[in-house]
Structure formats: C-alpha cells, structure tokens
Amino acid sequence: MGAMSDLSTEKIAGKVTTFVIQFLFGFVTNWIVIFTVNAFMKSIDLSLLAILVLSFIITLFELVFGGEKEKRKKVA
C-alpha cells in the first residue's frame, strides 16, 4: 500500500490487525484523492456516500489483489 502502512504494521504479529491498519491507511488515502478530484473537477459530481463506497471498494481490491506484487518482490 504505502510506506506509512508498511512502517506501522512492521512489528505487528496479527494478520487481522495488520489488515485493518493497512485497510484504514488505504481507505483514507483513496478517500482524500477522490474527494480532491471531486472538488476540483466540475464534470464530476459524486455524493459523499458514493465517495465512501468507491474508496472502500478500491481499497479492498488493492489489498486483496495488490499483495501478489509485494510477495514476488520479497522472494526475488
């Protein structure tokens, strides 16, 4: 996900706690990006609920499918 979530979860042993912390970092980051784009682009008009749902879905996909690259990097 990012440097902050990696550093925050480096010493945590539990997989669930690690997942939750990485999810929160990713969710907040995605929410800030989508909110900023929504604020500056006049052609995009999303409700707050749509932004939250979209951030949730993107973060979930990043965590579930994005781990493959990181596993390959650590092995190599």
Buried (B, 14 or more C-beta within 10 A) or exposed (E): BEEEBEEBBEEEEEEEEBEEBBBEBBBEBBBEEBBEEBEEEEEEEBEEEEBBEBBBEBBEEBBEEEEEEEEEEEEE
